Amino acid sequence: MTYKEPEIAEIWLVLNDVHCGGETAPMPDKVEQKLITGEIREIRPNPAQKVLNRSWKEMIGNLPDELTGVVCNGDMCDGNNRKSVGRGVWTTDLRTQVKACAELLKPIQKRMKHPKNFFFSLGSEYHVVDDRPLDQAVCDELGGHFQPELLIPMLKGEFRVQAHHVINGGLGAWQYRTTSLARDQMLLELNAAEKEYGQVNWILRAHAHYQVTIEFSPRKGASICPCWQGKTEFGVRKGMINVPRVGYSLLKIYEDGSAHLTFHSKKLLNPCKEVEVE
């Protein structure tokens, strides 16, 4: 009997931790910020951002012709970096960050059959700002859908994805990257009743700036997806040795209900500069 590969039914792009506004994150080739005097201040990418921008444009060029939808899983903007009094961001004007992030995402929206299939979750408290989350503001710019936590019925409801930004573990559990995913998967199985989460096929997480996937069956999996931000001074203060994986993920769902998530990522920026010795 000849095995026949199932046809791809849907393709979903997964993005998170873009941190637009940060000095080591993508930004448009030119941002115009209106000053109180009416003049326009032009802000352009630094050398590190130009490297990231090339990879961002490469991603857009390599996307499938018709994406089913996009999951933006939090921290799409960097915020005002209040604990460092604005150090590390190219503007503390949050409206400018939001518009810049939307500008990055609009070329992706043009590749979609249904442009409103943009789904945004709530990022971490420090970056998204308490009173009106920046992720929600970016979503509004694109006419998408925002919820703090996402439960998305894909494949006409036959394949269900649960997504939220934060994943516990972090630096204290660096050697057990799959443990927190397996824990969340077990908890969702324990909360799978009708008035709970129902049956969930795939879990999407972000926040950690690295990537890992576990698959227990062709229809069950969980992933922490890569980011778009290079290493920051915050990472140095926390003793972070991990070099961020920069890129995106594609979740392909097949007609038979099986699925596979593929990472498309690189280590684009050096974590620090080597000093010169006289």
Secondary structure, 3 states (H helix, E strand, C coil): CCCCCCCEEEEEEEECCCCECECCCCCCCCEEEECCCCCEEEECCCHHHHHHHHHHHHHHHHCCCCECEEEECCCCECCCCHHHCCCCECCCCHHHHHHHHHHHHHHHHCCECCCCCEEECCCCHHHHCCCCCHHHHHHHHHCCEECCCEEEEEHHHCEEEEECCCCCCHHHHCCCCCHHHHHHHHHHHHCCCCCCCCCCCEEEECCCCCCEEEEEECCEEEEECCECCCCCHHHHHCCCCCCCCEEEEEEEEECCCCEEEEEEEECCCCCCCCCCCC
